[in-house]
Amino acid sequence: MSDVQPDTKDWTWVLHQACPDCGFDPATVHPTAVAGHIRRDAADWVTRLAHPGVRRRPAPGVWSNLEYGCHIRDVHRIFDHRVHLMLSENDPQFPNWDQDATAIAEDYGTQNPSVVAAELRAAADAVADRYESVPADGWDRRGLRSNGSEFTVATIAVYHLHDIVHHAWDVSTAAPEPGA
């Protein structure tokens, strides 16, 4: 796991412009549509996690589908917690989350793919339910990341969606290792 380079980029720019890699365009997404996208993506992950070779890394330093699936599960859990904070507190500051340290500590590559699929689906349903329950006047509620980046419930929903769309693109474009 440690041969994967940590992602240290600040991805908040994806709230204002299309991602040149995955093609995600925030201007085409309404926050109230995010829940449906999350549910469809989760169904795709359940299928991906059932494939043979789910543990195989497509190239050195690139996560396997299992590792990406674990990450997506945890992303849903993190965003569910953050949106909960935004809806229940005034201007909360989100606890810091080191996704790379989590991947190592939780040993993503050794987890059971069928358990991960079920957990990912449950986490996706929980956060989708959370987005679907946002009251009309709740989309503008704010929250802050530890680095000072400010989100509203509406912008964090779009940011969340980019994360899962981007990782679906990551696994769809990863070239398998020769002979794998």
C-alpha positions as CSV (number, residue, x, y, z in Angstrom):
1,M,0.0,0.0,0.0
2,S,2.8,2.4,0.8
3,D,4.0,2.6,-2.8
4,V,0.9,4.7,-3.8
5,Q,1.8,8.4,-3.8
6,P,-0.3,10.5,-1.4
7,D,-2.7,12.9,-3.1
8,T,-1.8,16.3,-1.7
9,K,-3.8,18.4,-4.2
10,D,-6.5,20.8,-3.2
11,W,-9.3,19.7,-5.4
12,T,-11.8,22.5,-4.5
13,W,-11.2,24.0,-8.0
14,V,-13.6,21.3,-9.4
15,L,-16.4,23.4,-7.9
16,H,-15.8,26.1,-10.5
17,Q,-14.5,24.3,-13.7
18,A,-14.7,21.0,-15.4
19,C,-12.1,18.3,-14.5
20,P,-9.8,17.8,-17.5
21,D,-9.3,14.2,-16.5
22,C,-12.7,12.7,-15.8
23,G,-14.8,15.3,-17.6
24,F,-16.9,16.1,-14.6
25,D,-18.5,19.6,-15.0
26,P,-20.0,21.1,-11.9
27,A,-22.1,23.5,-13.9
28,T,-24.2,20.5,-15.1
29,V,-25.0,19.2,-11.6
30,H,-27.8,20.3,-9.4
31,P,-27.1,19.4,-5.7
32,T,-30.6,17.8,-5.4
33,A,-29.6,15.3,-8.1
34,V,-26.4,14.1,-6.3
35,A,-28.2,11.4,-4.3
36,G,-29.4,9.6,-7.4
37,H,-25.9,9.7,-8.9
38,I,-24.4,8.3,-5.7
39,R,-26.9,5.4,-5.7
40,R,-26.1,4.5,-9.3
41,D,-22.4,4.7,-8.7
42,A,-22.7,2.4,-5.7
43,A,-24.4,-0.2,-7.8
44,D,-21.5,0.0,-10.3
45,W,-19.1,-0.5,-7.4
46,V,-20.9,-3.6,-6.2
47,T,-20.4,-5.1,-9.7
48,R,-16.7,-4.0,-9.9
49,L,-16.0,-5.5,-6.5
50,A,-17.4,-8.9,-7.6
51,H,-15.0,-9.3,-10.6
52,P,-12.1,-11.7,-10.4
53,G,-8.8,-9.9,-10.0
54,V,-10.4,-7.2,-7.8
55,R,-7.2,-7.2,-5.6
56,R,-4.9,-6.8,-8.6
57,R,-3.2,-3.5,-9.1
58,P,-3.3,-2.4,-12.7
59,A,0.2,-0.8,-12.4
60,P,2.7,-0.1,-9.7
61,G,1.6,2.7,-7.4
62,V,-2.0,2.5,-8.6
63,W,-4.8,1.2,-6.3
64,S,-6.7,-2.0,-7.1
65,N,-10.4,-1.8,-7.6
66,L,-10.7,-3.2,-4.0
67,E,-8.6,-0.4,-2.6
68,Y,-10.6,2.2,-4.6
69,G,-13.8,0.5,-3.4
70,C,-12.7,0.8,0.2
71,H,-11.8,4.5,-0.4
72,I,-15.2,5.2,-1.9
73,R,-17.0,3.6,1.0
74,D,-15.0,5.8,3.4
75,V,-15.6,8.9,1.3
76,H,-19.3,8.3,1.6
77,R,-19.0,7.9,5.4
78,I,-16.9,11.1,5.7
79,F,-19.3,13.2,3.6
80,D,-22.3,11.9,5.4
81,H,-20.7,13.0,8.7
82,R,-19.7,16.4,7.3
83,V,-23.2,17.1,5.9
84,H,-24.7,16.0,9.2
85,L,-22.4,18.5,11.0
86,M,-23.4,21.2,8.6
87,L,-27.1,20.6,9.1
88,S,-26.9,20.3,12.9
89,E,-24.3,22.9,13.9
90,N,-23.5,26.4,12.9
91,D,-20.3,26.7,10.8
92,P,-18.7,23.5,12.0
93,Q,-15.1,22.8,11.2
94,F,-14.6,19.3,9.8
95,P,-12.2,16.9,11.5
96,N,-9.2,16.3,9.3
97,W,-9.1,13.1,7.3
98,D,-5.9,11.7,5.9
99,Q,-7.2,9.3,3.2
100,D,-3.8,7.8,2.6
101,A,-3.2,7.1,6.3
102,T,-6.6,5.5,6.4
103,A,-5.9,3.3,3.4
104,I,-2.7,2.0,5.2
105,A,-4.2,1.7,8.7
106,E,-7.3,-0.2,7.4
107,D,-5.1,-2.3,5.0
108,Y,-7.6,-1.7,2.1
109,G,-6.0,-4.4,-0.1
110,T,-6.7,-7.2,2.3
111,Q,-10.4,-6.5,3.0
112,N,-13.1,-8.9,1.8
113,P,-14.5,-7.6,-1.5
114,S,-18.1,-8.8,-0.7
115,V,-18.1,-7.1,2.7
116,V,-16.7,-3.9,1.2
117,A,-19.4,-4.0,-1.5
118,A,-22.1,-4.3,1.1
119,E,-20.6,-1.6,3.3
120,L,-20.1,0.7,0.3
121,R,-23.7,0.3,-0.7
122,A,-24.9,1.0,2.8
123,A,-22.7,4.1,3.1
124,A,-23.9,5.3,-0.2
125,D,-27.5,4.8,0.7
126,A,-27.0,6.6,4.0
127,V,-25.4,9.7,2.5
128,A,-27.9,9.7,-0.4
129,D,-30.7,9.6,2.2
130,R,-29.0,12.6,4.0
131,Y,-28.8,14.6,0.8
132,E,-32.5,13.8,0.0
133,S,-33.5,15.0,3.4
134,V,-31.8,18.4,3.2
135,P,-34.6,21.0,3.7
136,A,-34.9,23.7,1.0
137,D,-33.3,26.3,3.4
138,G,-30.5,23.9,4.3
139,W,-28.5,23.9,1.1
140,D,-26.8,27.2,2.0
141,R,-25.6,26.0,5.5
142,R,-21.8,26.3,5.8
143,G,-18.9,24.1,7.0
144,L,-15.1,24.5,7.0
145,R,-12.3,22.1,6.3
146,S,-9.3,22.3,8.5
147,N,-7.4,24.2,5.8
148,G,-10.1,26.9,5.8
149,S,-11.9,25.8,2.6
150,E,-15.5,26.8,3.0
151,F,-18.4,24.7,1.7
152,T,-22.1,24.9,1.7
153,V,-24.2,21.7,1.7
154,A,-24.8,22.4,-2.0
155,T,-21.1,22.7,-2.8
156,I,-20.0,19.8,-0.7
157,A,-22.6,17.6,-2.5
158,V,-21.1,18.6,-5.9
159,Y,-17.5,18.2,-4.5
160,H,-18.5,14.7,-3.2
161,L,-20.0,13.7,-6.6
162,H,-16.8,14.7,-8.4
163,D,-14.8,12.5,-6.0
164,I,-16.8,9.4,-6.9
165,V,-17.0,10.2,-10.6
166,H,-13.3,10.8,-10.8
167,H,-12.5,7.5,-9.1
168,A,-14.9,5.6,-11.4
169,W,-13.0,7.2,-14.2
170,D,-9.7,6.2,-12.5
171,V,-10.6,2.5,-12.5
172,S,-12.1,2.6,-16.0
173,T,-9.0,4.0,-17.5
174,A,-6.4,2.0,-15.6
175,A,-4.4,-0.3,-17.9
176,P,-3.9,-3.8,-16.6
177,E,-0.4,-5.0,-16.0
178,P,1.0,-7.2,-18.8
179,G,0.2,-10.8,-18.1
180,A,-2.3,-10.0,-15.4
